[in-house]
């Protein structure tokens, strides 16, 4: 049996301008609700798509697809005109040609004006540079030994400009905005697992390391801490970011929509927390014998689900070491794994559909 959808996407197509594709979409009556660097995102015209945009249209190739499994329509710019406007190939080419050189559509221009990028304040570079230098001096040996004990090599520490505060006995990792401007640093004590970041660090407004990750293609790996992301980078995957604080904000969502189309979730696999008496997340559940509705939570897994829910048009995957085994030997995160184990988890990542069917959060499968 010939699988037409795959064949159509593998064929060579003409290259268009972004505005040309935008104009054809508008001509076809497709409601565009957003965009990434490479695709327009809108409501699919082939099924009753009114909840979240499921239609993606390549800005330069004119290829389109619907990510709703029950619809799964796809095709080229010409087939879009044929199916929605009834145009023959010659008429379709004429319509497309007439829109060459046009400017952005009013709808796209409006969306771009509505999107307000967060304002970032630059952080002084001198103290960060000084602590980065101190790490390699004799008086910084304590911090360096600690980082070695966490599995980091010299190349990784220098790539991320990791430093050490002798006064605070803390290692520091710089944080930048999507364009590489220094915003501050993440601090972690050598002892007692104490965290202290620079003042007003905008953790909710940008993902840590996104300025490097976006250079490495459409796929991004998502961790929670900067140390976990550094370990993933060291294992050979520089396309990694960290969501410091375990929260996926609207600003994070905008950045992921703009820079990436494939997301691999590698958040923590926490032990289930103790049930809370007044848990807002579980208020819809029936009360247990003790009257408590909460079943306890795994914040890292819940963060992953919030990412998947917020990005319905992306290809979402979850890192997995083996079938229904999330991380090996009960590891909580990438920091507890070897480079080879990290690679195995990423090479064996599974789709969001498969992961959801495992029902990991309600079983002990992932503890193998």
N, C-alpha and C positions, 0 to 999 in steps of 0.2 A: 504494500500500500504506500502511495506517495504522500508524504506529509507536506502539503502545500505551504503551510505557514513557514516552516523552516526554509524550504526552497526559496520562497519569495524574499526572505530576509537575507539569504546568502548571495542573491544575484547582485550584479553591479547596477547602480542607479546613477542618474545625473546628479550633479552637485548644484544646489540652489543657494541663494542668499537667505539669511534668516528672515528678513522682512518679506521676501517673496513667499516663503512658506506660511508666515503669519497671515499674509493677505489672502492666500488660498483658503486657509482655515476659516477666516472671517467670511469669505464668499460662500463657504459651505454651511455657514450658520453654527459652527462649533464654538461653544462657550469656553474660552480659555480662562483658567483661574490661577495659573502660576507658570513658572518656568524654572529650568535648571540651566547650566551652561550649555547643554546640548539638546534639550527637549522642551517643547511646549507641553503643558499639562492642562487637561480640560475634562469636561464631562462627555462620556462616550455617546455618540449619536445613534448607536446601534442597539442599545438596551436602555432600560429605565434607570439611568445613572444620575441620581440627584443627591446622594449622600456625600461622597467624597470623589474627587476627580480620578477616573480610572483610565483615561485616554492619554497616551503619550505620542507626540509627533516630533520626529527628528528635525531639527532646525535647518540642516543642510542637505540631508539625503531625502527628506520627504517621506521616510518610512514611518508608519504608525502602527500602534497595537493597543488593544484593550487588555488591562491586567486582571479584569474580572474573569475568573475561570469559567463561569457560566456563559460568558460572551466570547472572549478570546478571539475576536476579529482582528485582522491585521492586513496590511497592504502597503501600496505606494501612493504617492500623491495623485497619480493618474486614476488608480482604482477608487480613491476617495471621491474624486469628481464624478466618476462613473456611477458609483453606488448612491451618492447623495443628490447628484444633479442630473443623472442620466446622460452625461456627455460621452460621445464616442472618443477614441484616442486622439483624433485630429482636433476636436473641439477642446479637449482637456489640455493639450499642448498649447493651444492658442491662449487659453485663459491663464495658464502658468507663465507663458512668455510675456503676456501683457503686464504682468505684475513684477517683472524684473526691474530693479532699481527703485522701487517704491520705498517709502519710509516706514517706520513702525506703525502698526495699526493703533487706532485710538484706544482700544481695549488694553493692549500691551503697554502702551505709554502710561495709561492710568494706573495699571498695576505696579509699574516700576516707580512711579511717583509716590504711590501709597506706601511702598516698602521703605521703612525708615531704618537705616543701618544704625546700630548702637554707636554712641560716641565713646571713644577710648582716650584715656589720658596717658601720655608717655611717662614711663618710670625712669628715674635717673640711672644711667648705666654704670657710673663709677663704683657704687657699692657692690653691684652684682659682679662686675669685672674683678674687683678686689677679692671677693670671696671665691671666685673661680680660680684665681691665681693661688690663693691660700691653700686650696685643696692639695696642691702639688708641692707645697713647701713642707719642711720638717714639722712645723707646728700644726699642719693640717693632717698629719698622718692618721690621727684617730678617726677623722671623717672618711679618709680614703680606705682604711682597713674595714670600716663598717660597710662601705659601698661594695668593696670586694666580697665581703661576706654575703651580700645580697645577690651575688652572681654577675655583677657588672664588670666589663673589661675597660681598658683605657680608652679605646676608640669610642665606645658608647658614652663614657663620661665626658669626653672632649666634644663629641658631636652635640650633646645637649647642654654644654657649658655648665655642668654641675659644679657647685661650689660648697664651701664649708665655712660656717661662722664659728670662729674659735670662742668668741664671747658667749654665744648661746649654745654651743656644742650641738649645732644643727647642720644638716646638709640642706642645700637649697637648689632648686631646679627652676630656671627662668621660665616665664610664660609670656607669649607674644600674641598679638592680634593676627587676623588672617593675612595681613600684609607683612608680618614680621616685625612690627614695632614692639619693643619691650614694654610689658604692662606691669611687671612685678615678679614675684617668685613664690614658689611653694616650699615651705620649710618643714623638715621632719627631724625630730631629735634622734641622736644616736642611741639613747636609752629611753625606755618607758613609752615609746610610741606616742610622743606628743607632737601635734601639728600646729604650726604657727606660720601663717602666710603674711606677705607684705600687706599693708593697709589697703583696703578697698580693691582687693584683687577681683576683677570682674568674671568670676567663675561661671556665672549663669549667662554671660553674654558672648562667650566664645569657647570653643572646645580647645583644650590644651594640645598643642602640636599641629593644629589644623593648617598652619602656614607651610609646614613641611609636607604633611600628608597629601594635600591637594595637588602636589606636583607629580604624584605617582599613579595617576590614572583614576578610573571611575570607582574603584573599590576602596572602602575604608573599614578598618577594624576598630571597634569601640571597646575601650576598657574603662575602668573607673578611676584608677590612680595614675599619676605620672610615672611611678616606678614600674607598674605593670606594663604601661605603654612602652617604656624604655626596654623592658625585657623582650617584648614582642618585636621591637625594632632590631634588637641585637640578634634575634633568631632569624632575621632576614626579611622582615616585613616593615618597611619604613612608612607604609600607608596606614598609620595608626594614630588614634587620638584618645584622649581621656576626658571624661565628664566629671570633673572634680566636684565632689559634693553629692554625687549620685542623683542628680536631677536633670531631666531633659526639658529645656526651656524652649520658648518660641524662637529665640535667637539661634539656639542650636539647630532647631528644625529648619530655619531659613538657610543656615550654612550648609547643612546636609543636602537640602534641595538644590542649592546652587552648585556645589562642588562634586557630589557623588551620586551614583545611581545604584550601587550595590553595597549593602551594609552587612558586615559580619559582626554579630554581637558576641563579645567575649567579656561580659561583665562578671562580677563575682558570683560564685555559687556558695552562698552563705548557709550556715546552719539555721534552721527555722527558729525565729525568735520566740520568746515567751508570749502567750496570748495577753492582750491588753483588755482591761475591763471596758474601756470606752473607746473602742477602735472605730473610727469613721469609715475605714475601708470595708469593714465587715458588718456594718449595721444592717445590711440586707439579708444576712445569713440567719438561719434559725438558731435559737439559743441552745447551748449545750446543757448537760446535766447541772453544771455549776452556775448556769445562768449567763455565762460569758459567750458572746457570739464570735469573738476573734479566734482564728485558728493558728495565729502566729504567721510571721512573714519572712520571706527571703528577699531583702531589698534589692540585691543585685539582679535577681531574676525578674523582679517587678519592674526595675528600670529597663531591662531589655524589652519587656512586653510594652512598656510605654513608648519606646522608640518605634517598635513595629507598628503599633496602633497609630502613631503620629505620622508615619510615612507609608501610607497604603500604596503609593505608586512606585515604591522602590522594591528592588529584589532583596529580600531580607533573609539572612542565614544566621545560624547559631553555631559557634564553635563546639565541636564534639569529638572526644577522643575515640569513641567506638559507638556501636549501636546502643543508644540509651545510656551511655556512660559519658557524662559531660566532661569532667576532668579526671585525670588518672590519680590513683592512690589517694582519693579524698582531697585533692588540692582545692584550695579556695579560689585561687586566681592564677594568672600567668606568673606572678612572682614566686609561686611555689612549685614551678615546673622547670624542667631542663629545656634547652633550646629545641631538642628533638621532640619533646612532648608538646611544646607549643606548636611546632610545625605540623605534628600529627593532628592536633585539634583543629588547625586551620585548613589543612588539606582535606580533612574528613567532615568539614562543616555541612550542616543539613539545612534544608529549607525551613522556613517558618511553619509551613504546613506540617511537615514531618515532626518537627520539634513539638508543636502543639499537641499532636497525637500521642506523643510519648507521655504527656501529662506529668512531666518531671516534678513540678512543684508539689504534687500530691502523692508522690511515691518516693521510694528510696533507691530507684534505679541508678541515679547519678552518683550514688555514694560508692559504687563498685570500685 
